[in-house]
Amino acid sequence: MNTHINRAVSSAPAKVILFGEHFVVYNNPAIVAAINRRIRVSAQLNDMSRVNIKSGENSLCVPVNSNDSDILSHDNSSISLFPIFKCVKHVFEEKNLVNVGVNLEIESQIPHGEGLGSSAASCVSTVAALYSLFSDLDKNQIYETARLMEQNIHTNSSGVDCYVSTFGGIVNFEPEKGFSKIRPKKKFTLLIGTSGIKHSTGKVVSQVRQFRQKNSSFFDDLSAKAHLICKKAISSMNEGNESELGSLLTENHNLLSILGVSHPEIEKLIKICLDNGALGAKLTGAGKGGAVIALIPNDSSKEILAKISRGPGKWILVEFDYDGVIPV
């Protein structure tokens, strides 16, 4: 076994969808950004041919040669770590490893199931830590493997979450053209509020599909508006126009509300943001729960956070992350 080091630690950022969720499924653009909240994975080889994964209160301890059905027959806490097990299997098979196992410890600053890309960041950070055991980090290889592995969670994943988590920054994604980086003229501060309401991305996407089938021409109109919002948002970021960018966030949220993917708790959190000085706010991710993002003036971010934090939801101030996955 030709190892580079015996223990490696990697860290990958969470993400927010700034503009374009749901419409991106139908060839519209979406703007996605990495944020400075991370998942950290420590990987250390063992000689027991076992995969031992610990993540918060969840754990999975199985032989490396376990079948998928073996894992999926465990309790829910173990099943939640199935995608991480698949990452290990993939890398070990790629490296032709035998008679060796690995201990993984996962620490997260990202709430799970709130639309902030925890599954992608977990895959990216895990793959990076595993590869680091054998060679220096190659972000292109990490991205390709993590994207493949995330399909164990989201079957039709576009790869956007893994891309942003791997390479960092703010990305404009167009399904027919791929990825392009956006480089804002100034620093922007976001406030993230989590509702605590879990959702099924697949079910929400299916609901939007049904909406589109019943309201074809209306959906096309909404889609055209969403496309224009993305175009304006890129200009706003390039020019450092905080006020316009905030207005565009709220405008995008209104389109998502029309699609029926908002939630009373989400609407409550957005109103709190707008009533207390946010420049704009919207849900982020699939909707029907999850998280909201609000753009906060840089010069009064702490005061606004203090006001908003008195109400419902859990709130954190974040900035964009430009590092992507890194060794720790």
Protein Blocks (a to p, Z undefined) as FASTA:
>chain_A
ZZfbfbdcddddddddfbhphjlmnopacdddddfbdcdddddddfkopacddehjbccd
ddfklcfklmmmmcfklmmmmmmmmmmmmmmmmnopghiacddddddfbdehklnommmm
mmmmmmmmmmmmmmccdfklmmmmmmmmmmmmmmmlghlmmmmmmngpjddddfknopad
dddfbdcddddddehiacdfklmmmmmmmmmmmmmmlmmmmmmmmmmmmmmmmmmmmnop
aklmmmmmmmmmmmmmmnopacfklmmmmmmmmmnopabdcdedjbjnajddddddfklm
mmmmmmmmmmgcjdddddddfklpadZZ
